[in-house]
């Protein structure tokens, strides 16, 4: 660290220790600047890379005239730090033997460290390579740095294949489910609870909606050879104004994770058909992404990694690449089930293995 407070990173360091150094630069969404500055310093120091910065997002690329271009992408931000006293999934990082703890250890500082190591070390990769580091992934989609880059620098985001270094336990995960949120509303008539027969209870009316959701059997849909499991759940509920008033309005928020064979419009029709008779409003939606494993670059990558590919159940930014016409997969160190937890951690060997796989594929 310099006197000005600028924190430097060493891309030549062991990639697991580089991950720890990246975690130590607090980068909760909206606070990515210090980390973006440190990443930019390394990228600008690489004579084999062209670099552009937009806000707290960066793109660096080789231009070697290779017949194929691949994109490696990852987000710089994390969710907020845990509030639990004594949590190890926070900032700064901490080692317990060969296990690294800290906010973003899983999601996704290990992946960012791998990108940065590759960007600095691979001066002549076998495929032209574009490295994307972006801000605001862990918040609403309208703030996404990747979305902003796609709008502002479309030529820089052209490629034949993309790898998003989200945590996958070192297994290729193709595509991703889509996600949509809906508000389902019931209405009634307010009255004093001592004279309940004068009113109409909107919360009671919600019981049928909840039973339909409870009894719903989620589908497993096979898409391009991978089985995507769907889910449909109530996630938030509200209603009522006071302890002595019959409620005249209740709202339940429903989240539908749908297979990538459906569009957001298909998903909306599915939910409306299930909840026919009720007021349903779609409040948010993001399309999924088909696996795209048939693409030659994707097939070569799966072969290089050497593990059977799996589907990605959660939504990730592979969907943004898919919308740009670029086949994309998720591949990164760490267990996604630990992401955002108060115990977030990753093994040093998992980060090193990810770097080795990508190095051998690109070298």
N, C-alpha and C positions, 0 to 999 in steps of 0.2 A: 504494500500500500504506500502511495506517495503522501507527501505532506498535505496535498489538496484533498485527500480522502479517496482518490481514484484507486480502485482495486484491480491489480493486474492478474491475468491468468497466464499460465505456461502450458501451451498446447503440446509441448514435448514431454511433459510429465506423464507418469503412469496414468492411464485413462481413469482408473478408479479414484486416484487422488485428485485428478482434475475435476471429477464429479463433485468431490467434497468441496473443492474451492469454489465451484459454481454455486453449490447450495449455500455457501457462506455469504453470498451476495444476495441479500433479501430481494426477492422479485415477485412479491404478491401482485396480482393483476392491477395495473395502474401504476406500478412502481418498478417497471422493468428497465428504466433508463441506465442505471449503474451497470447492470449486466450487459445491456446492449452496447454500452461504451467499451466494456472490457472485451466483448466478442469482436467488435469492430476493429479494435487495435490489432488483434491477431490477424484478422482477415486482410486489413490494409497492408500488413507487413508481408503478405504472400505475393510475390511478384507474378506468380502463375495464375492469379485470380483477378477477375474484374469484380468490383464491389459497388453496390448501391445501397443507400440507407433511406428509409422512409419512416419518420417518427422513430419508434423503437423496434422496427423490423429491419432485417438485413437480408440481402441476396448476394451471394458470391458465386462465380462460375468460372470454369475453364473454357477455353475456346481453342481446342486443338484440332478441330476439323474431323473428329471421330464420326462414324456413320450413325451413332446412337447417342442420345442424351438421356441421362437419368437424373432424378431430383431426389435429394435427401432433405427431409423437412422435420422441424420440431419447434415447439413453442417454448418461449423463455419464461412465461409466467407460471405461478402456482396459485392454488387456492389460499385463503387466509391461514395464518399460523394457528395452531391448536390453542385452546384456552385451558386445557387440562394441565394442572400443575404437575411438573415432573415428566411431561411428555417428551419422548425422544424424537418424535417426528417434527422437529421445529428447526429454527436457525439460531446459532450455527450448527453445523453437522457434528456427528460424533461417531467414532468407531467402536465396535464391540468385536474384537478379533478381526475377522475379515468381512464383517457385516457393517455397512454404512447406514446410519440413521440420519434423518433430516427431512424437512419439508421439500418435496420434489424429488427425493431419492428415487422413488418409483416413477412418478409422473411429473416431469420426465427428464430430470437433470442428467441421468446416465446416458440417455439418447442424445442430448445436446452435447455432452462431452465427447461422445463417439463422433458426431458430426464435425466438431471442432478439430479433433485429432486428425481425422481424415482430410479435412480441408487444408490443414497445414502440411501434412506429410505426403499426400499423393500429388506430386507435381505433374505426373504424366499418367493419369488413370487410363484404363483400357476403353472406357466410355467417357465422353464429355460429361462432367458432373456439375450440377447446380445445387448449392447448399442454401436452404431457406431457414432463417431464424426469425420467429415472429412473436408479436405481443398479443395480449388479450384473447387467449384461447379459452380461459376458464370462466368467462363471463358471457353476456348475451351476444348472439351471433353478429349483431349490427356493429359491434366494436372490434371484430376479428381483424388482427393484423394481416392474416393470410388473405382474407377477403379484400382488404384494402390494397394489398400488393397485386392481386389479380386484376383489380380495376385500374391501378396506376401504372403497372409494369407488365402488361400481358406478354410482351415478347420475352421477358426474362423468365416467365413461368411456362415456356413451351418445353415439352419433353416427350419421350417415348414411354416412360415408366417412372413411377414415384414410389419411394419408401418413406412412410411416416414412422418415426422412431418412438412411437408410443409403446408402453410396456406390454409385452406378449410372452414373457418367460422364454424368450429366445426362439419362439415358434412363429412362422409366417401365419398371419391372420388376414384372410382375404375379405375385401369389401367391408361393409358394416350395415347394421340395421338402421332404418330411418326412425325418427322420433317425432311425435306430435302431441300437443297438449290441448285439452278441451275443458271448457267450463260448462257443467251441466247444472241447470237452475230449476228449482221448484218454487212455486209461489203459493201463498195462502192468504189469509185475512187475519190481521192483528186483532187481539182482544185481551182483556185482563185475564190472567191465568185462573183467577177465582171463578170466572164465568167463561170457561174454555169453550163451551158449546156455542158461544157467539162468534168464535173465530174458526180458522182453518189452519192447521199446523203444517207449515212448509217443511220442517225438519222430518216429521213423520212421513211425509210424502217421499222423502229421499230414500226411505228404506227399500223400496222396490228397485231403485237405481243401484244401490249397493248390493242387493241380492243378485241382480243380473251380472254385475261385475264379479262377485264372489263365485258364481256358478259358471262363469265363462271359462272355457277350456282353450288355452293358447295353442296356436298351431305351430308346427315345425315345418318349415318350407325349404325344399331343396332348390338351391339356385346355383347354377354352374358347378355342380358337383359338391357343394357344401351345404350343410343343414343349418339354417338360421332359425333359432327359437324365438318366437314372439312373446310379448307380455302386454297385458292390459290391466291397469291398476288405478284405483283411487289413491291419490297422493296427498291431497289437502282437502279440508272441509271447513265450511264456515256457515254461520246462520244465527239468527236471534239478536235481540237488542237489549234485553234485561231479564232478570230472574222472575219477573211477575208479568211477562208479556208473551202471549202466544206468537211464535215467530211467523212472519208473513213472507220470508224469503230464506232460502238455503242454497248454497253453491258447493259443488264438489269438483275439484280439479282432477282430471283423468289424464294419465300419461300412457300413450300407446307406442310401444317399440315394435315396429313392423319390418318384415323381411324386405330385402331390396328388390323383390319382384314387383312391389307396389309403389305407386307415386303417393305424395301427400294427399292428393285428391281421392285416390283409392282408399287410403287409410281413413279419411274423413267419412266417406260413404260407409265403410265397415262399422265405424263407431256409431254413426247415425242410425244404421239399420239395427244395431244391437239395442240402442236406447231410443227406439221409435216411441213417440208419444211424449218425449221430454224436450225441453229447450236445450240445444247443444250449440256451443259457439267454439270454433277453432281459434285458439289464441296464438299458437306458434307451431311451426312444422319445419323439418329439415329432411330432405330426401336421403335415403341410404345410398349405398354404392354396391354394384355387382362386383364379384371377386376379380374378374378380369384375368384369371390365371391362365387363360388360353393364349394370352399374348406372349410372343417369343421371349421378350425380356423378362416377363414375370416367370415363365417356365424355367428360364436359365437361373433366375435368382432362387427359386424354390429348390432346384437341383443343387445349387451351391450351398445353401443352408443345410440341406439334407434331412429335413424333418417334414412329416406329413402336415400340410396346411390345414388350418382350422378357420371357422367363421368368426367374425368380430361381432359380438352381440351389442356392444355399446356403440353410440354414434361417435365417429372421429372425422377428422378433416380429410380422410381419404375420399369422403363424399364430395368435397370441394374439388379435388383433383379429377374425380370422375366426371363432374359437371363440366370441367374444362376439356374433357375428352382424353384424359391421361389415365391409363390403368394404374391402380395404386394398391399397395398392401401395407399393413401394419407389421412392424418388426422392431423389437427393442428389448432392452434388459429390464428385468423386474416383473413382479407379479401384479397384474392390474387390480387384483382384489385388495391390495394394500394401498392403492392410490387414495389420497385425501385422508388417510387414517391418522390417528394420533401416534401410531406406531410405524409410520412409513419407513421402509428400509429396503435395501438391495445389497446383494453380495458383490464384492469386488470382482470375483471371478465371472459373474454374469455379465458385467460391463465389458470385461476384457474379451469374453467369448463373442459378444456382439461385434466389437471392433475387429476381431480376427476374421469373422465371417464376411463382413463387408469389405475388409481390406483384400481378402483373397478373391472376392467377386470382382472388385474394381482394379486390382493391381495389374 
